[in-house]
């Protein structure tokens, strides 16, 4: 379901949504230069530096994946029917294959994307604060599209080999495993190495649970000036900021919330919470553009119920996030979109308010 193959025909809206998708994995060289020295960045981003980073990751990949497999199994042990949906034996080895492909993509990126980028960004820092990000995206957009195809192919093959049926709950199993592997691997990298490799790891995690490609396809069904698609484009272009704001509000309403992974206020929980809030936004707009709530009802909702209950996340916190996203959208709807958007939003609120 989440990994279904979709061929997206290019259109102005599809290109807009595709660029928003790629932007999520774009390094801002100017921002990095405010945190790290240019020499450290150039050294880590060079061919030799990337080879060293990849060697570190590969050294710890097997151990990290096996430990993540054990922890994932423990987290989902309380799910009485999870064994009916997955065959977990040998999961770690399959994850290693996918990570190895991702590391190859990182190691083989162009020289322009490495040292030259940070030199250019530094030179132009006071003239154009956005230079670094534009430069990187221009150099890497083709590589991103190539990565999407290759990683999606590996994930699809992995699902077919390791899971006995197609059910959205297997995505929770996979995404949790990826998250745990990534968190473990970061412990063995320097801060600069982590900063440069992080978008690749985040891409893999999000590819397992955020249906950006299907959103692009749904947007392509509309004409160029449809107000609903325009609203979706405008709001999703701010999805990261919206997620951050909602997370900040959640901290004030649930200041002592603790799951199996830690307190809501901890940095790594903030990262995963903001990712999940973005996932909610993409699914909500996917349902609005598809004209039905099927994707949420049969994918997102079962996924949330399985993963969050296993992690001891209060459902009130989940509802809080959904309600805030919906309220945000309702504030921005004009008369041209209200009859198209509001019924779908009401249905989504109803689904998440039901007893589990």
N, C-alpha and C positions, 0 to 999 in steps of 0.2 A: 504493500500500500504506500508507505512513505518512500520506497525506492522504485516506484513504478517508473518506467522509461517514458520520457516526454520529449517530443521534438518541438522546440520553440521556434516559430517563424518570426523573423525580425520585424519589428514595428517600432514607431517612436516610443510607445509606452513600454514595450518589452525591453528596449534598450535602457530606458530610465530605470526600470526595476532591476535589470541586470547590473547596471552600474552601482546601484545601491547595495546589491548583494556583494559585489566585488569590493566595495568600499569598506565593508566590515573587516576585511583582511588586508587592509592597506596600512602600511607603516607610515607614520608622520615623522619624517626625518628631522624636521625642525624641533618637534617636541623631544625626540630622542637626544638631540644635541643639547637640550637644556638640562638633561639628566646625566648624560655620559660624555666623556671627552671624545673629540673627533677621532683621535688616534686609536682609542679603544674600539670605537664603532667600525672604523675602517679595517682594523686588524681582525675583528670577529666576522665581518662581512666579506672579507677577502676569500679567495678560493681555498687557501690554506686554512684560514680560520673556520670556514664552514666544514671543511673536512675533519678538523679537530672536534667540532661540535657534534657532527654526525657519529664520529668514532666513540665519543662519550656516551651518546644516547644508545648506540648499538650494544655497547658494553653492558649497560644496565637494563636493556629492553626486555630480555627474557625474564629476569628476576622480577622486574616491575609488573610485567604482564601476568606472571603466575600468581604473584601476591594479590593483584587486582582481581584475578579470577576467584581466588579464595574469599576475598572480602565481598565481592558481588554476590557470590553464592550465599554467604552468611546473611547479607542484607535482605535477600529475597527468600530466605528459608521459610519465612512466615506466610508466604503466598502459597496456599494449598495447591493451586492448580498450575503453578509455574512450570513444573516438570512436564506437564502435558504439552507445553508449548515450546520448550527448548531442549536441546541436547547439549549439555554444557561440557561434556568431555572433550578435551582438546581445544577449548576456546582460546586459550592463551596463544597457541601457535598460530592460529588464524589472525589474531590481532597483530602479532608480530609481522606477518606478511603485509598487512595494510600499512603499518607504521614504516616499514622498510621502504615501501613505494613513496610514502610521503617524504621520507628523509632523502631519497634520491632526487625528488623534485626540488627540495631545498638546496641540496648540494650543487645541483646543476644549473641554478639560476644564473642569469647573465652577469658579466663583469660590470656592465653599466649599472645594474641594480645594486652592486656592492659598493666599492670604494668611491667611484665617481659620483654616486648619488650624494653622499654626505659632504664631499668637497663642494659640490654645486649648491647644496642647501645652505652650507655655512656662508658661502660668498654672497648669497642672495637674502640672507636672513633679515636684514634691516630694510630691504627694498620690497620684499613680498613675503609675508608671513606664511602664505599658503604654498610657496614654491616647492618645498620638499615633498609634500603629499601629492601634488599634481605630477611631479616628476616620477615618483615611484609608481603611481597608478598607470601612467602612460607606458612605462617600461614593462609593467607586470600584468596588464589586463589579458593579453593573449595567453600568458602562462597560467593565469587563473582559470580561464575557460578550459584549457587543456587539463589542468588539475581536476576540475569538476568532473570531466568525462572519465578520467582514469580512476579517481578515487571512488566515484559512484559505481563503476564497473566492478571494482574489488569488493565494495560493500555488498552489492547485489549478489555476487558470487558467494560471499561469505554467508549471507543469509540463507541462500538456497542449500548450501552444503551443511549448515549446522542447525537449522531450525526445521522442525517437523511440520509446521503449518504457518500460514500468514496471519499474524495477529499483531496489533499495535503494541502489545505488551512486550514483545521481543525487542522493540526499539528502546524501551526503558532499560532492559537488561544490557543491550549493547552500549547505549550512551553512558550509562553508569560505569561500565567497564572502561570505556575510553577516557572518561573523566578521571578515574582513579589512576590509570596508567600515566596520563599526562601529569597529574599532580606529583606522582612519584618521580618521574623523570626530571622534572624541574629542580628537584633537590640536588641533582648532580651537575647542574650547569651554573655558570657564572651569571650574574644579573644581566650582562650585555647579551650573552648567548641566549638567555631565556627571552629577552625582549625581541630579538630577531627571529627566533623560531616560533614564538607564541602564536602568531597569526596562522601558521600552518597547522599547529595542534588544535587551535580553536576551530579552524575550518573543518577538520575531521570530526570533532565533537558535534558541531552544529549540522554537518551534513547528515548526521544520523537522526536528527530530530526536528529541524526547521525546514519546511517545504518551500524554500525560495523559488526553486525551478518551476514548481506547479503554480506558484503565484504569478510568475512571468507569463505562463501559458494562459492563465485565467484572464489576466489583463489584456492579452492580445485579442480576446474575443470582442472587445468593445471598440467603438469608433474613436477617432483621435481626440474628440472634444467632450467625451462623456464625463459629467461632473463627479460621478462616484469614483471612477478610476483616478481622476485628478485629485480627489480628496485622499484616496488611498496612497497615491504617490507622495503627496505633500506630508502626510502624517508618518508614513514609513521612512521618509528621509530624515525624520527626527526620532526614529524609534529608539536609538540608543539614549538620547536625552530624556525621552519620556520614561524609559525603563529606569534610568537613574533617579528621576524625580519620584517615581512611585516607590522605588526601593527606599529612598530617604523618608518618605511618608510612613512606610511600613516600620521603619526603625522607631518612629515615635509612638506608633500604635502597638507594636510588639517588641518592646525594648529588651525583654528577657527571653525571647523565643530561642529554644535550643533544639536542634535535630541531632541525629547520629553523627553528622559531619561537623557540628560545632554550633556556636552562637551566630545569630543572624548578623550581628555587627562585625564578625570576623571577615578579613579581607577575601579569603577564598570563598566564603559563603556569599559575600557581596557579588563576586564575579559570576558565580553560578546562578544567583537570583536574578541578576540583570539579564543574563542569557535567557533564562526561562521567561521573564517578562517580555523579552523580544520575541521569543517563540510564540507566546500567547497572541501578541499583536499580529504576527504574520498569519497565524491560523484564523484569527477573527476576520482579517481582510480577505483571506482566501475564501472563507465561507460566504462573505458578502458578495464577492465577485463571482463565485460559482452559483450563487442564488439559493443555497441550501446549507444546512448545518451538519451535513454528513461527515465532513472531515473532522470536526470537533467531536461529534457524538460517537464516532466509531474509532477515532485515533487518539486525539488529544485527551479527551476525558478519561478513557481507560488507562492511558499512559500515566496521567497525573495521579489517578487513584492508586495505581500499583506502586509507582516510584515514591510518592510522598508518604504513603502509609508505611512503606518499608523503611523510610528514613525518619519516621516519626515527625514529619512536618504537619503542623496543625492545618486542617482544611480551611479554617477561618482565614489563614494567611493567604491561601490560594484564592479564595473568594474575594479577599480584599484586593489582590492584584487584578483579577478579572474585572471587578466593579470599577476600579479606578481607570482602567483602560477604556471601558465602555463609556464612562462619564466623560473622559477626554474627547472621545469621538463625538458624542452627542453635543458637546459644546461647540464643535466645529462644523456641524451639519448645517447646510443652508436649505432653503425651500426646494431647491432642485434635487436634493439627495434624500430628504427626510423619509419619503415613502419607500424608497429603495433600501435604505440602510437600517432604519429603526426596527422593523419587524425582526430582522435577523439578529440584531443586538439583544432584543427582548428574549428571543429564543435561547441565545447563548447564556444569558443571565439565568434563565429558568433551568437549563441543564446543569449548571454548576451549583445551583441552590438545592438540588435534589439530595435526599438522604443517600449515603453511600452503602 
